C-alpha cells in the first residue's frame, strides 16, 4: 500500500540489480513486463564477487556488469525480485530491495 | 630449428610486437597505464575499416570482373567450410585430450573456428613490411569466417542437453544469436568497407590512402599496446584455465594453420594469401564469439574461453605463428 509520509514524499520500494551485460536485455524486458513505469541504467560498474574481479576493460562485454535501478510500488518491486531469480541462474548478478522515499511521485 | 628461431626473432624486433610486449609487461606489473576504452574501440574500428577497404580496392585493381567473381566465390565457400568445420576438430581434441566438459568444450571450439581480426591485421602488416602482396578477397574470407563457427559451437553444446534432460529444447537460435551472427559490428564494417573499396577502386584508394595506408602500421602498433594491456590483465586468470587447456591453446593454432595451408594450396593462392589463410585458420576469436556464447550458453565459463584465446593463442600467433606460417607458405605456395 502507498502511504503518504509528507505532502510531496511517497514511500516506495527500490530494486537495485547488478547484472552482467549479456543478461541486461532479458532483465529489462522483465522489469517492463512486471509493470514498472521506468528504470535507470548505469552501464559500467566494476567490483568483486564470487566470480572474481569484474570490470569493463575488455573488448567483449562478458566481464562487464551494469546496474539497473527501479523504483516502484511494493507489489511490483517484489514481482521483479522474484522474476529475476530464474533469469540470473548461471549469470553474475546481485539483487537488493530497499525502502525509499520518493519526491516528484507522479513519476512512479 | 635455427632457421625457425631466426624467423621468430626477426619478427620479435618489430615495433608491433615490442609495443605488445610493453603492454603485457605493464599490465602484468600492475602499472596504471591504460588506453581509454573508447580509444581502444576506435582504433579497432579504424583497423577493420582500413583492412576491409584495402582488400576491396586490391580486388578492383588486380582482376577482371569474371575471374574475380569466381575466385571470390571459391574463397568464400572455403571460408565457410573452415569456420563451420574447425570447431568440430577443436571439440574432438578438447574432449579427448583435456577432460573439459561438453559445454565448455563446445564454447571453446567455437572460438577456434572463428578468427581474430587483430591477428589477421598484424599478419598483413608483417607481409606489407616485407613487400609481399596478397589476394584482396582473403579479406572477404576474414569477414565471413568470424561468425559461422558460433553455429557449430551451439550445435555441439546441444550434446550436453541431450544427455542430461529429455525436455524439449528451446530454439537453437534466439534473435540475439542471429543478430550476433549476421550483424556483428565487425562483420558489418569489414564487409561494408570491402564493398566500398571494391566499388571505388583506385580512385577511392587515392583518396583514402593518406588515412588508411600510410599510418596503418603505426596505428596497429598503438592498438597492440592496448591488446598487450588486456592480455597482461588476463594472464592473472590462468588458474581458472588449467594446463591441459593452455596446451590446447598452443597446439590448436598449429593444427588449424596446417589445415589452412593445405586449403590455400588447393585453391592456388599466392605466398601472401596462403600465409593469411593459415593465420585465419590458426587464430581464435576473443571479441565476437565470447559475447555470442554468453547468452545461449551461460554454463560455459568465460574466464576459460576468453583467457585461452586472448592470453594464450593470440600472443602465440602474433609472436611465433605469423612468421612460422609465412615460412611454411613460402615453401608450398604457387610461385
Interface residues (C-beta under 8 A of the other chain):
Chain A: X20 X22 X23 X25 X51 X52 X56 X57 X58 X59 X60 X61 X62 X63 X89 X90 X91
Chain B: X34 X37 X40 X41 X44 X176 X230 X233 X237 X286 X287 X288 X290 X291 X294 X295 X298 X299 X302 X303 X306
